[in-house]
């Protein structure tokens, strides 16, 4: 891929992932663009400000490489999920656990399924400990974690 085509691809991909509204990732992007643009602060909420800063940033090979890593990190972390806050899949796990626990009588098979789900989610959280949403959790992530811990406690109490 030519240098100009590479810069264009990075510009488009950074713009796309910026537009997904991931506050933590966009904060990191704002820091990169502010350094690259040589201004006090890039307005991370303004599309024109982002576009101007990106045009300046992709001209610098070092910053271009950093932006290329940024969008790939965001894409990988979000596993292609383009919703606003992926929340590590906690919402689905909480729903899965509470649906089984709220059925009245929990069968041994259902309890085993819940234990496996808890183990999987615990592993996900442990392996994701360095991700921005766990390093600097927002209110939504804190709520998800609290709800997960409540559901997890219910499963472990049945053991």
Secondary structure, DSSP 8 states (H G I E B T S, - for coil): --HHHHHHHHHHHHHHHHHTT-HHHHHHHHHHHHHHHTSS---TT-HHHHHHHHHHHTTSHHHHHHHHHHHHHHHHHTTT--SS--GGGHHHHHHHHHHHHTTSS--HHHHHHHHHHHHHHHHHHHHTTTSHHHHT--HHHHHHHHHHHHHHHHHHHT-
